[in-house]
Amino acid sequence: MNLIKNMPLANTLGLASYAQFGCLLIHSDDVVAARAFADAEGLPFRVIGAGSNIVPMPQVRGVVGVMAIKSLNIVDEQDTGLQLEVGAGHNWHELVLYCVEQGWFGVENLALIPGSVGAAPVQNIGAYGVEFAEVVASVQVLDGMGDVRWLSAEDCGFGYRSSRFQQCPDEIITAIRLNLAKVRHIKIDYPDLASYFQGHVDLTPKQIAAAVIDIRSAKLPDPSVNPNVGSFFKNPIIDNARIAYFEGLDLSVFRTRVGAKLSAAQLIDRCGWKARQSGQVRCWVKQPLVLVNHGATEAAHILEFASDVRASVADAFAIELELEPSVLA
Ligand SMILES: Cc1cc2nc3c(=O)[nH]c(=O)nc-3n(C[C@H](O)[C@H](O)[C@H](O)COP(=O)(O)OP(=O)(O)OC[C@H]3O[C@@H](n4cnc5c(N)ncnc54)[C@H](O)[C@@H]3O)c2cc1C
């Protein structure tokens, strides 16, 4: 493990940010060594992946490890499916492309989500009707005592864009195991996908991934051109008692497994933020939930804009929008 002082932190918001100490984590021993150094110096220790869901401050205190553990093995195989173990440092989208190329079903709806495999459990990534929680078998963590443990999907406490890992930052994710199907097992009832396929159901995972890539590319800004972290806010979950009120305002209310969900994008749009620029930040016109950085150099500028958006949604609807990315200070 090679510790670098003032290591620049890559992030898809295009912000200049430096970790007091940084390093690449290529083996799990590197995690142990980096944490030992941080402990000895009395500094915090954090792990990131590709930086596509963080808002990093200009100077990040402590030791930041960039996850780079790579491995890919089939650990169990049957006629109808298999279990695949993947190191946390793999790129998520490349993993999806690999799986669909093999004809394996399970992760195709999650194509083109930026970031690392190890970050996928952290906020239980989800898109186009599928969540990571539905395909994961178990998650390997290296805990604060240096012990390696496999947590079952149930133990991970997955919820809507949430998991136990947001509450247990000492648990560093080093690998995951996915349950993938070899026989047709598709989920295309999400409105954009349903209208894309117009009733065709005899589909391969590759065709579904291609559709997701098409739809996402038309709607979401490419961070290499328009820096962003995807959705900046979570969709708010409301009590059943408030459903009628919001429906009365002609707002969409989605009844889901986790409760009634509002569209944060719609609330932001109703408050007039669509494509409104303030300073060097604005909402993406095709998806106002995405804040795009047009030259802001510091996290504070992005967070100020986000706080203005939150305040107007709170004023108009008495809804407190929750931030989706984590702020790294
Ligand atoms: C254009 C765009 C579109 C997006 N679309 C979606 C989408 O459709 N659905 C969705 O859910 N998300 C989406 N995101 C958000 C993002 O892609 C995911 O959250 C992704 O999982 C982040 O991966 P990362 O490696 O970049 O994580 P980072 O940003 O590096 O880290 C995110 C958080 O996870 C923690 N973390 C990272 N790796 C580990 C590890 N190995 N162990 C413990 N903690 C770790 C970090 O400390 C941090 O708190 C989008 C982002 C962008 C830029």
The ligand as an SDF file (V2000), in Angstrom:
LIG
                    3D

 53 58  0  0  0  0  0  0  0  0999 V2000
  -24.8830   10.0150  -14.4160 C   0  0  0  0  0  0  0  0  0  0  0  0
  -25.1730    9.2400  -13.1620 C   0  0  0  0  0  0  0  0  0  0  0  0
  -26.2710    8.4010  -13.1270 C   0  0  0  0  0  0  0  0  0  0  0  0
  -26.5540    7.6650  -11.9600 C   0  0  0  0  0  0  0  0  0  0  0  0
  -27.6420    6.8440  -11.9720 N   0  0  0  0  0  0  0  0  0  0  0  0
  -27.9390    6.1120  -10.8670 C   0  0  0  0  0  0  0  0  0  0  0  0
  -29.0630    5.2400  -10.8870 C   0  0  0  0  0  0  0  0  0  0  0  0
  -29.7610    5.0950  -11.8720 O   0  0  0  0  0  0  0  0  0  0  0  0
  -29.3320    4.5450   -9.7460 N   0  0  0  0  0  0  0  0  0  0  0  0
  -28.5430    4.6520   -8.6320 C   0  0  0  0  0  0  0  0  0  0  0  0
  -28.8600    3.9840   -7.6240 O   0  0  0  0  0  0  0  0  0  0  0  0
  -27.4680    5.4680   -8.6080 N   0  0  0  0  0  0  0  0  0  0  0  0
  -27.1360    6.1960   -9.6980 C   0  0  0  0  0  0  0  0  0  0  0  0
  -26.0600    7.0360   -9.6780 N   0  0  0  0  0  0  0  0  0  0  0  0
  -25.2390    7.1430   -8.4550 C   0  0  0  0  0  0  0  0  0  0  0  0
  -23.9570    6.2650   -8.4650 C   0  0  0  0  0  0  0  0  0  0  0  0
  -23.6830    5.8000   -9.7570 O   0  0  0  0  0  0  0  0  0  0  0  0
  -24.0920    5.0600   -7.5340 C   0  0  0  0  0  0  0  0  0  0  0  0
  -24.3870    5.4750   -6.2270 O   0  0  0  0  0  0  0  0  0  0  0  0
  -22.8050    4.2140   -7.4980 C   0  0  0  0  0  0  0  0  0  0  0  0
  -23.0520    3.0110   -6.8060 O   0  0  0  0  0  0  0  0  0  0  0  0
  -21.6390    4.9550   -6.8630 C   0  0  0  0  0  0  0  0  0  0  0  0
  -20.4630    4.2010   -7.0790 O   0  0  0  0  0  0  0  0  0  0  0  0
  -19.0290    4.8230   -6.8120 P   0  0  0  0  0  0  0  0  0  0  0  0
  -18.0400    3.7200   -6.9110 O   0  0  0  0  0  0  0  0  0  0  0  0
  -18.7980    5.9770   -7.7050 O   0  0  0  0  0  0  0  0  0  0  0  0
  -19.1840    5.2820   -5.2920 O   0  0  0  0  0  0  0  0  0  0  0  0
  -18.5160    6.5620   -4.6060 P   0  0  0  0  0  0  0  0  0  0  0  0
  -19.1740    7.7880   -5.1210 O   0  0  0  0  0  0  0  0  0  0  0  0
  -17.0480    6.4860   -4.7260 O   0  0  0  0  0  0  0  0  0  0  0  0
  -18.9480    6.3300   -3.0890 O   0  0  0  0  0  0  0  0  0  0  0  0
  -20.3070    6.4550   -2.7370 C   0  0  0  0  0  0  0  0  0  0  0  0
  -20.4690    6.0890   -1.2460 C   0  0  0  0  0  0  0  0  0  0  0  0
  -20.1960    4.7000   -1.0580 O   0  0  0  0  0  0  0  0  0  0  0  0
  -19.1220    4.5080   -0.1230 C   0  0  0  0  0  0  0  0  0  0  0  0
  -18.3150    3.3950   -0.6550 N   0  0  0  0  0  0  0  0  0  0  0  0
  -17.8220    3.2690   -1.9170 C   0  0  0  0  0  0  0  0  0  0  0  0
  -17.1820    2.0960   -2.0450 N   0  0  0  0  0  0  0  0  0  0  0  0
  -17.2450    1.4740   -0.8470 C   0  0  0  0  0  0  0  0  0  0  0  0
  -16.7600    0.2150   -0.3530 C   0  0  0  0  0  0  0  0  0  0  0  0
  -16.0700   -0.6380   -1.1340 N   0  0  0  0  0  0  0  0  0  0  0  0
  -17.0040   -0.0990    0.9370 N   0  0  0  0  0  0  0  0  0  0  0  0
  -17.7080    0.7340    1.7460 C   0  0  0  0  0  0  0  0  0  0  0  0
  -18.2020    1.9390    1.3280 N   0  0  0  0  0  0  0  0  0  0  0  0
  -17.9650    2.2920    0.0380 C   0  0  0  0  0  0  0  0  0  0  0  0
  -18.3500    5.8330   -0.1250 C   0  0  0  0  0  0  0  0  0  0  0  0
  -17.6610    6.0430    1.0940 O   0  0  0  0  0  0  0  0  0  0  0  0
  -19.4750    6.8290   -0.3370 C   0  0  0  0  0  0  0  0  0  0  0  0
  -20.1470    7.0710    0.8820 O   0  0  0  0  0  0  0  0  0  0  0  0
  -25.7270    7.7820  -10.8250 C   0  0  0  0  0  0  0  0  0  0  0  0
  -24.6030    8.6290  -10.8720 C   0  0  0  0  0  0  0  0  0  0  0  0
  -24.3310    9.3420  -12.0330 C   0  0  0  0  0  0  0  0  0  0  0  0
  -23.1060   10.2200  -12.0790 C   0  0  0  0  0  0  0  0  0  0  0  0
  1  2  1  0
  2  3  1  0
  2 52  2  0
  3  4  2  0
  4  5  1  0
  4 50  1  0
  5  6  2  0
  6  7  1  0
  6 13  1  0
  7  8  2  0
  7  9  1  0
  9 10  1  0
 10 11  2  0
 10 12  1  0
 12 13  2  0
 13 14  1  0
 14 15  1  0
 14 50  1  0
 15 16  1  0
 16 17  1  0
 16 18  1  0
 18 19  1  0
 18 20  1  0
 20 21  1  0
 20 22  1  0
 22 23  1  0
 23 24  1  0
 24 25  2  0
 24 26  1  0
 24 27  1  0
 27 28  1  0
 28 29  2  0
 28 30  1  0
 28 31  1  0
 31 32  1  0
 32 33  1  0
 33 34  1  0
 33 48  1  0
 34 35  1  0
 35 36  1  0
 35 46  1  0
 36 37  1  0
 36 45  1  0
 37 38  2  0
 38 39  1  0
 39 40  1  0
 39 45  2  0
 40 41  1  0
 40 42  2  0
 42 43  1  0
 43 44  2  0
 44 45  1  0
 46 47  1  0
 46 48  1  0
 48 49  1  0
 50 51  2  0
 51 52  1  0
 52 53  1  0
M  END
$$$$
